[in-house]
Amino acid sequence: MVDTGFSFIHAADLHLDSPFRGYAGIDCEEETRENILRQLRDGTFLALDNLVRACIQNQVDFLVLAGDVYDQADRSLRAQLRLRDAFARLAAAGIPVFVAHGNHDHSEGFQAALAWPDNVHIFAPGEVEARPVTRGGKEIARVYGISYPRRDVSQNYASMFRRDLSAPFAVAVLHCNVGGNSEHADYAPCSLEDLAAGGFDYWALGHVHRRLTLKEHGPCVVYPGNLQGRGPHETGARGCYLVRVKPGGLAELSFLETDTVRWATQRVSIQGLGTEQELLESLDAGLAELSRAHGQRSLVARLELAGRGPLHRRLQRPGALDGLLEELRRRFTGPSGRFVWPESIRLRTAPEVDKESLRGSRTLLGDLLEIAREARCGGRLRDQLAEALAPLQGRAARFIQLPQGKDLDELIEAAEEMALDLLWEEDAR
């Protein structure tokens, strides 16, 4: 039973020394290129520094790392030395560290012969170990964990965890796939029921790079996501969880951002824009706002052009998008400091359409547009649409809230735009 409050930080999937494949060929001035590549190469290490800083500033009682600390099983010497130095800073602050290795950094890979600080415990491969955390000579928590002996672990490791009833607060550290998450390989597969059966207070999980709280209590089951995004598929803030445990055992979670380079997508509409100059100004403003929204950190941005307008045809011309990219990169990158790198521009635009004239045409699209207008105006057609959607409420009420009022109008309008995208050019011939 917890009779005094304490705190710890839960992090996972550091992937130290991740190579950031696909960015070596950045085409710009040499000094600017080196600035971007240096920040990408050092991103995981700078995130590690931010993690250590968060531990010290928040005066946590311990740190747990739930697997894939390194990016490769054959760990680079640079990554091992940087991690040892980080752990030494935590040792100086009196903060213990508990490490479980996962499928990326399993025990079969190369490891340099290094002396680790005394505050570090690395869980053994293939067997669950338990280590106490003490403060003032009294145990405040017990941390259990297991490392991967090899990459392909198909065994349900969660079933091997069992809490000792004498533990005041029990933390289980495991790199695994809960519930068959399709975003990641099915290593150490298990279910929420398997985790609940172990009797733990907090499951510190790793492997899934998107932060998820699968269960808030009884037990608390958490993926913090990775410490630093590694590509366009990992957008948004990345970091770790600060866990404050109150007397009585209730855990409160606070997400802490640690990433130094962030991936993002920015959508810009061409609607109402008549010239390339206007589009460039709109893109410029969009990237500036994106930078402000993400705390002025370095960004790699994928731009998407959407909407209908006269620029659609002009943007189809060879080299049109390349010219925009070149100018935006010149404006938002430099030989030093933070950058915003427009990685690519994707065209999702469509030709300008006079919907009112089409509504009166004797075509399939004209009929669909007229039906959409009638549905927005209310009456019998709108009632029929609501009746058609009603069965969804009964079958999936927990997951779907049926649109009403303005939300239903927006849904009808979205369907109208989809019909235009699919049918207009064919009908216009």
VEXDREN-2710 file (C-alpha; in Angstrom, 1 decimal):
% VEXDREN-2710
k/r/px/py/pz
1/MET/0.0/0.0/0.0
2/VAL/1.4/3.4/-1.0
3/ASP/1.6/5.7/2.1
4/THR/3.7/8.4/0.6
5/GLY/3.7/10.1/-2.8
6/PHE/6.5/9.7/-5.4
7/SER/7.0/10.2/-9.1
8/PHE/8.8/8.5/-12.0
9/ILE/9.2/9.0/-15.8
10/HIS/8.2/6.4/-18.3
11/ALA/9.8/6.5/-21.7
12/ALA/10.3/4.0/-24.5
13/ASP/11.5/3.6/-28.1
14/LEU/14.4/6.0/-28.0
15/HIS/15.9/4.4/-31.1
16/LEU/19.3/6.1/-30.4
17/ASP/21.3/6.8/-33.5
18/SER/18.4/6.2/-35.9
19/PRO/19.8/6.9/-39.4
20/PHE/16.8/8.9/-40.8
21/ARG/17.1/7.2/-44.2
22/GLY/15.9/9.1/-47.2
23/TYR/17.2/12.5/-46.2
24/ALA/20.8/12.3/-47.2
25/GLY/20.0/13.6/-50.7
26/ILE/18.5/17.0/-49.5
27/ASP/19.2/19.4/-52.4
28/CYS/20.2/22.9/-51.2
29/GLU/23.2/24.9/-50.3
30/GLU/25.9/22.9/-48.6
31/GLU/25.9/24.7/-45.2
32/THR/22.1/24.6/-45.1
33/ARG/22.1/20.9/-46.0
34/GLU/24.5/20.2/-43.2
35/ASN/22.5/22.1/-40.7
36/ILE/19.4/20.1/-41.5
37/LEU/21.2/16.7/-41.6
38/ARG/23.0/17.5/-38.4
39/GLN/19.8/18.1/-36.5
40/LEU/18.2/15.0/-38.0
41/ARG/21.2/12.8/-37.1
42/ASP/21.4/14.3/-33.6
43/GLY/17.6/14.3/-33.0
44/THR/17.5/11.1/-30.9
45/PHE/20.4/12.2/-28.8
46/LEU/19.0/15.6/-28.2
47/ALA/15.7/14.0/-27.2
48/LEU/17.7/11.8/-24.7
49/ASP/19.2/15.0/-23.3
50/ASN/15.7/16.5/-22.9
51/LEU/14.6/13.3/-21.1
52/VAL/17.5/13.5/-18.6
53/ARG/16.7/17.2/-18.1
54/ALA/13.0/16.4/-17.4
55/CYS/14.0/13.7/-14.8
56/ILE/16.3/16.1/-13.0
57/GLN/14.0/19.2/-13.1
58/ASN/11.0/17.2/-11.9
59/GLN/13.1/15.4/-9.2
60/VAL/11.6/12.1/-10.1
61/ASP/12.4/9.0/-7.9
62/PHE/13.3/6.8/-10.9
63/LEU/13.2/6.4/-14.7
64/VAL/11.9/3.4/-16.7
65/LEU/12.8/2.7/-20.3
66/ALA/10.5/0.1/-22.0
67/GLY/12.6/-1.2/-24.9
68/ASP/14.2/-0.3/-28.2
69/VAL/16.6/2.1/-26.5
70/TYR/18.9/1.6/-29.4
71/ASP/17.9/1.5/-33.1
72/GLN/19.9/-1.5/-34.0
73/ALA/20.8/-4.8/-32.2
74/ASP/24.4/-4.1/-33.1
75/ARG/24.5/-1.0/-31.1
76/SER/26.7/1.8/-32.3
77/LEU/29.5/2.8/-30.0
78/ARG/28.4/6.4/-30.2
79/ALA/24.9/5.5/-29.0
80/GLN/26.2/3.4/-26.1
81/LEU/28.6/6.2/-24.9
82/ARG/25.9/8.9/-25.1
83/LEU/23.5/6.7/-23.1
84/ARG/26.2/5.9/-20.5
85/ASP/26.9/9.7/-20.1
86/ALA/23.2/10.4/-19.8
87/PHE/22.8/7.7/-17.1
88/ALA/25.9/9.2/-15.3
89/ARG/24.1/12.6/-15.1
90/LEU/21.1/10.8/-13.6
91/ALA/23.4/9.0/-11.1
92/ALA/24.8/12.3/-10.0
93/ALA/21.2/13.4/-9.3
94/GLY/20.4/10.2/-7.4
95/ILE/17.9/8.9/-9.9
96/PRO/17.8/5.1/-10.5
97/VAL/17.2/3.8/-14.1
98/PHE/15.5/0.6/-15.1
99/VAL/16.0/-0.6/-18.6
100/ALA/14.2/-3.4/-20.6
101/HIS/15.4/-4.1/-24.2
102/GLY/13.1/-4.9/-27.0
103/ASN/13.1/-6.3/-30.6
104/HIS/15.4/-3.6/-32.0
105/ASP/18.1/-3.9/-29.3
106/HIS/17.7/-7.5/-28.2
107/SER/20.6/-9.4/-26.5
108/GLU/22.0/-11.2/-29.5
109/GLY/23.4/-7.9/-30.9
110/PHE/26.8/-6.4/-30.4
111/GLN/27.4/-4.6/-27.1
112/ALA/30.6/-2.8/-26.2
113/ALA/32.3/-3.6/-22.9
114/LEU/31.4/-0.5/-21.0
115/ALA/31.1/0.1/-17.2
116/TRP/27.6/1.4/-16.5
117/PRO/26.9/3.6/-13.5
118/ASP/25.6/1.9/-10.3
119/ASN/22.2/3.5/-10.6
120/VAL/21.4/1.5/-13.7
121/HIS/19.7/-1.9/-13.8
122/ILE/19.2/-3.6/-17.1
123/PHE/16.7/-6.4/-16.9
124/ALA/17.9/-9.9/-17.9
125/PRO/16.8/-11.5/-21.2
126/GLY/14.0/-14.0/-21.1
127/GLU/13.1/-13.8/-17.4
128/VAL/11.2/-11.4/-15.3
129/GLU/13.2/-9.7/-12.5
130/ALA/12.1/-7.4/-9.7
131/ARG/14.1/-4.5/-8.2
132/PRO/13.0/-2.3/-5.3
133/VAL/13.1/1.5/-5.3
134/THR/13.8/3.0/-1.9
135/ARG/13.7/6.5/-0.4
136/GLY/15.0/7.3/3.0
137/GLY/15.7/3.6/3.6
138/LYS/12.0/2.6/2.9
139/GLU/10.7/0.9/-0.2
140/ILE/8.3/3.1/-2.2
141/ALA/7.9/1.0/-5.3
142/ARG/9.1/-2.2/-7.0
143/VAL/9.9/-2.4/-10.7
144/TYR/9.6/-5.6/-12.7
145/GLY/10.9/-6.1/-16.2
146/ILE/12.2/-8.5/-18.9
147/SER/14.5/-8.0/-21.9
148/TYR/14.3/-9.7/-25.3
149/PRO/16.9/-12.5/-25.8
150/ARG/16.4/-12.3/-29.5
151/ARG/14.4/-10.2/-32.0
152/ASP/11.4/-12.5/-32.8
153/VAL/9.7/-13.0/-29.5
154/SER/6.3/-14.6/-30.0
155/GLN/5.9/-15.7/-26.4
156/ASN/3.3/-14.0/-24.2
157/TYR/5.8/-12.4/-21.8
158/ALA/3.0/-10.6/-19.9
159/SER/1.8/-14.0/-18.5
160/MET/5.2/-14.3/-16.8
161/PHE/4.7/-11.2/-14.7
162/ARG/3.3/-11.8/-11.2
163/ARG/3.2/-9.1/-8.5
164/ASP/4.5/-9.8/-5.0
165/LEU/1.9/-8.8/-2.5
166/SER/4.5/-7.1/-0.4
167/ALA/5.3/-4.5/-3.1
168/PRO/3.9/-1.1/-2.1
169/PHE/3.5/0.0/-5.7
170/ALA/4.3/-2.4/-8.6
171/VAL/5.5/-1.2/-12.0
172/ALA/5.9/-3.7/-14.9
173/VAL/8.2/-2.8/-17.8
174/LEU/7.5/-4.6/-21.0
175/HIS/8.1/-4.2/-24.8
176/CYS/5.0/-5.8/-26.4
177/ASN/2.0/-5.6/-28.7
178/VAL/-1.3/-5.4/-26.7
179/GLY/-4.4/-6.5/-28.6
180/GLY/-2.7/-7.1/-32.0
181/ASN/-2.0/-3.5/-32.9
182/SER/-1.6/-3.6/-36.7
183/GLU/0.7/-0.6/-36.8
184/HIS/3.6/-2.7/-35.4
185/ALA/4.9/-6.2/-35.5
186/ASP/3.3/-8.7/-33.2
187/TYR/6.2/-9.2/-30.7
188/ALA/5.4/-10.5/-27.2
189/PRO/1.7/-10.4/-28.0
190/CYS/-0.8/-10.1/-25.1
191/SER/-4.2/-8.8/-24.2
192/LEU/-5.4/-6.3/-21.6
193/GLU/-6.8/-9.2/-19.7
194/ASP/-3.3/-10.7/-19.5
195/LEU/-2.0/-7.5/-18.1
196/ALA/-4.7/-7.1/-15.5
197/ALA/-4.1/-10.7/-14.3
198/GLY/-0.6/-9.8/-13.1
199/GLY/-1.8/-7.6/-10.3
200/PHE/0.3/-4.6/-11.1
201/ASP/-0.5/-1.0/-10.5
202/TYR/1.2/0.4/-13.7
203/TRP/2.3/-1.2/-17.0
204/ALA/5.1/0.8/-18.6
205/LEU/4.9/-0.4/-22.2
206/GLY/7.0/0.1/-25.3
207/HIS/6.9/-0.8/-29.0
208/VAL/3.9/1.3/-30.2
209/HIS/5.3/4.7/-31.3
210/ARG/2.0/6.5/-30.9
211/ARG/1.2/7.5/-27.3
212/LEU/-1.8/5.5/-26.0
213/THR/-3.4/5.1/-22.6
214/LEU/-5.1/1.7/-22.9
215/LYS/-6.3/1.8/-19.3
216/GLU/-6.4/4.6/-16.8
217/HIS/-6.5/2.5/-13.6
218/GLY/-6.8/-1.0/-12.2
219/PRO/-4.1/-1.2/-13.7
220/CYS/-2.8/1.8/-15.5
221/VAL/-1.6/0.6/-19.0
222/VAL/0.4/3.1/-21.0
223/TYR/2.4/3.5/-24.2
224/PRO/4.3/6.8/-24.1
225/GLY/5.2/6.6/-27.8
226/ASN/8.7/7.3/-29.1
227/LEU/10.9/10.0/-27.7
228/GLN/11.7/11.5/-31.1
229/GLY/9.7/11.2/-34.4
230/ARG/11.7/9.5/-37.1
231/GLY/9.8/10.2/-40.3
232/PRO/6.7/11.7/-42.0
233/HIS/4.6/8.8/-40.7
234/GLU/5.3/9.9/-37.1
235/THR/3.8/13.4/-37.0
236/GLY/3.1/15.5/-33.9
237/ALA/4.6/15.8/-30.5
238/ARG/6.8/13.0/-29.2
239/GLY/8.0/12.5/-25.6
240/CYS/7.5/10.6/-22.3
241/TYR/5.1/10.5/-19.4
242/LEU/5.7/12.0/-16.0
243/VAL/3.8/9.7/-13.5
244/ARG/2.9/11.1/-10.1
245/VAL/1.7/8.5/-7.7
246/LYS/-0.4/9.9/-4.8
247/PRO/-0.7/8.3/-1.3
248/GLY/-3.1/5.5/-1.9
249/GLY/-1.7/4.5/-5.2
250/LEU/-3.5/6.7/-7.8
251/ALA/-1.3/7.6/-10.8
252/GLU/-1.6/10.9/-12.6
253/LEU/0.0/11.2/-16.0
254/SER/1.5/14.4/-17.6
255/PHE/2.9/14.2/-21.1
256/LEU/6.3/15.9/-21.6
257/GLU/7.6/16.8/-25.1
258/THR/11.2/15.8/-25.8
259/ASP/11.5/15.9/-29.6
260/THR/13.7/18.5/-31.2
261/VAL/12.7/17.9/-34.9
262/ARG/9.1/17.3/-35.6
263/TRP/7.2/16.0/-38.7
264/ALA/3.9/17.7/-39.7
265/THR/1.4/18.0/-42.5
266/GLN/0.0/21.3/-43.6
267/ARG/-3.0/21.6/-45.9
268/VAL/-3.6/24.8/-47.9
269/SER/-6.7/25.5/-50.0
270/ILE/-6.4/27.1/-53.4
271/GLN/-10.0/28.2/-53.2
272/GLY/-10.2/32.0/-53.8
273/LEU/-6.6/32.2/-55.0
274/GLY/-6.1/33.4/-58.6
275/THR/-2.3/33.6/-59.0
276/GLU/0.9/31.7/-58.0
277/GLN/1.9/34.8/-56.0
278/GLU/-1.2/34.5/-53.9
279/LEU/-0.6/30.8/-53.4
280/LEU/3.0/31.4/-52.4
281/GLU/1.9/33.9/-49.8
282/SER/-0.7/31.5/-48.5
283/LEU/1.9/28.7/-48.2
284/ASP/4.3/31.1/-46.6
285/ALA/1.8/32.1/-43.9
286/GLY/0.8/28.5/-43.4
287/LEU/4.4/27.4/-42.7
288/ALA/5.0/30.3/-40.4
289/GLU/1.8/29.4/-38.4
290/LEU/2.9/25.7/-38.3
291/SER/6.2/26.7/-36.8
292/ARG/4.5/28.8/-34.1
293/ALA/2.0/26.0/-33.3
294/HIS/4.9/23.6/-32.7
295/GLY/6.9/25.7/-30.4
296/GLN/9.4/27.2/-32.9
297/ARG/11.2/23.8/-33.1
298/SER/12.6/22.5/-36.4
299/LEU/10.0/21.0/-38.7
300/VAL/9.9/18.7/-41.7
301/ALA/6.6/19.5/-43.4
302/ARG/4.6/17.8/-46.1
303/LEU/2.3/20.3/-47.8
304/GLU/-1.0/19.3/-49.4
305/LEU/-2.8/21.6/-51.8
306/ALA/-6.6/21.1/-51.8
307/GLY/-9.8/22.8/-52.8
308/ARG/-11.2/24.0/-56.2
309/GLY/-10.0/27.0/-58.1
310/PRO/-8.5/28.4/-61.3
311/LEU/-5.0/27.5/-60.1
312/HIS/-5.7/23.8/-60.5
313/ARG/-4.8/23.7/-64.2
314/ARG/-1.8/25.9/-63.8
315/LEU/-0.4/23.7/-61.0
316/GLN/-0.5/20.7/-63.4
317/ARG/2.2/22.3/-65.5
318/PRO/5.7/20.6/-65.4
319/GLY/7.9/22.2/-62.8
320/ALA/5.1/24.3/-61.1
321/LEU/5.3/22.6/-57.8
322/ASP/9.2/22.3/-57.9
323/GLY/9.4/26.1/-58.2
324/LEU/7.1/26.6/-55.2
325/LEU/9.2/24.1/-53.1
326/GLU/12.5/25.8/-54.1
327/GLU/11.3/29.2/-53.0
328/LEU/9.7/28.0/-49.7
329/ARG/12.9/26.1/-48.8
330/ARG/15.0/29.3/-49.4
331/ARG/12.7/31.2/-47.1
332/PHE/12.5/28.8/-44.2
333/THR/16.0/27.2/-44.0
334/GLY/19.4/28.5/-43.4
335/PRO/23.0/27.5/-42.5
336/SER/22.3/27.5/-38.7
337/GLY/19.5/27.5/-36.2
338/ARG/16.0/26.0/-36.4
339/PHE/14.5/25.2/-39.8
340/VAL/11.2/24.4/-41.5
341/TRP/12.0/22.0/-44.4
342/PRO/9.1/21.7/-46.9
343/GLU/9.7/18.1/-47.8
344/SER/7.1/17.8/-50.6
345/ILE/4.0/19.3/-52.1
346/ARG/1.1/16.9/-52.9
347/LEU/-1.6/18.1/-55.2
348/ARG/-5.2/17.3/-54.1
349/THR/-6.9/20.1/-56.0
350/ALA/-9.7/20.1/-58.4
351/PRO/-11.0/22.4/-61.2
352/GLU/-13.3/25.3/-60.4
353/VAL/-16.9/24.3/-60.9
354/ASP/-20.1/26.3/-61.2
355/LYS/-22.3/24.1/-59.1
356/GLU/-25.5/26.1/-59.6
357/SER/-25.4/25.7/-63.4
358/LEU/-24.6/22.0/-63.0
359/ARG/-27.6/21.5/-60.7
360/GLY/-29.9/22.3/-63.5
361/SER/-28.2/20.0/-66.0
362/ARG/-29.7/16.7/-67.1
363/THR/-26.9/14.6/-65.9
364/LEU/-26.3/12.2/-63.0
365/LEU/-24.1/14.8/-61.3
366/GLY/-26.8/17.4/-61.8
367/ASP/-29.4/15.1/-60.1
368/LEU/-27.0/14.4/-57.2
369/LEU/-26.3/18.1/-56.6
370/GLU/-30.1/18.8/-56.6
371/ILE/-30.7/16.0/-54.1
372/ALA/-27.9/17.4/-51.8
373/ARG/-29.5/20.8/-51.8
374/GLU/-32.9/19.4/-51.0
375/ALA/-31.4/17.4/-48.1
376/ARG/-29.9/20.5/-46.6
377/CYS/-33.2/22.3/-46.8
378/GLY/-35.0/19.9/-44.6
379/GLY/-38.3/18.2/-45.3
380/ARG/-39.0/14.6/-46.2
381/LEU/-35.6/13.9/-47.9
382/ARG/-33.7/15.0/-44.8
383/ASP/-35.9/12.7/-42.7
384/GLN/-35.2/9.8/-45.0
385/LEU/-31.5/10.4/-44.7
386/ALA/-31.7/10.4/-40.9
387/GLU/-33.7/7.1/-41.1
388/ALA/-31.0/5.5/-43.3
389/LEU/-28.3/6.4/-40.8
390/ALA/-30.3/5.4/-37.7
391/PRO/-29.3/1.6/-37.7
392/LEU/-25.7/2.7/-37.2
393/GLN/-26.7/4.1/-33.8
394/GLY/-27.9/0.8/-32.5
395/ARG/-25.0/-1.3/-33.8
396/ALA/-22.1/1.0/-32.9
397/ALA/-23.5/3.5/-30.4
398/ARG/-20.3/3.5/-28.4
399/PHE/-18.2/4.5/-31.4
400/ILE/-20.5/6.6/-33.6
401/GLN/-22.4/9.7/-32.8
402/LEU/-24.9/10.4/-35.6
403/PRO/-24.6/13.9/-37.1
404/GLN/-27.4/16.3/-36.6
405/GLY/-28.0/20.0/-37.5
406/LYS/-24.9/21.7/-38.7
407/ASP/-22.9/18.5/-38.5
408/LEU/-25.3/16.8/-40.9
409/ASP/-25.1/19.8/-43.3
410/GLU/-21.3/19.5/-43.3
411/LEU/-21.6/15.8/-44.0
412/ILE/-23.9/16.4/-46.9
413/GLU/-21.6/19.1/-48.3
414/ALA/-18.6/16.7/-48.0
415/ALA/-20.6/14.1/-50.0
416/GLU/-21.4/16.7/-52.6
417/GLU/-17.8/17.6/-53.0
418/MET/-16.9/13.9/-53.4
419/ALA/-19.5/13.5/-56.1
420/LEU/-17.9/16.5/-57.9
421/ASP/-14.5/15.0/-57.7
422/LEU/-15.6/11.6/-59.1
423/LEU/-18.1/12.7/-61.7
424/TRP/-17.7/16.3/-62.9
425/GLU/-14.9/15.9/-65.5
426/GLU/-16.6/12.8/-67.0
427/ASP/-20.0/14.6/-67.2
428/ALA/-18.4/17.8/-68.6
429/ARG/-17.0/16.1/-71.7
END
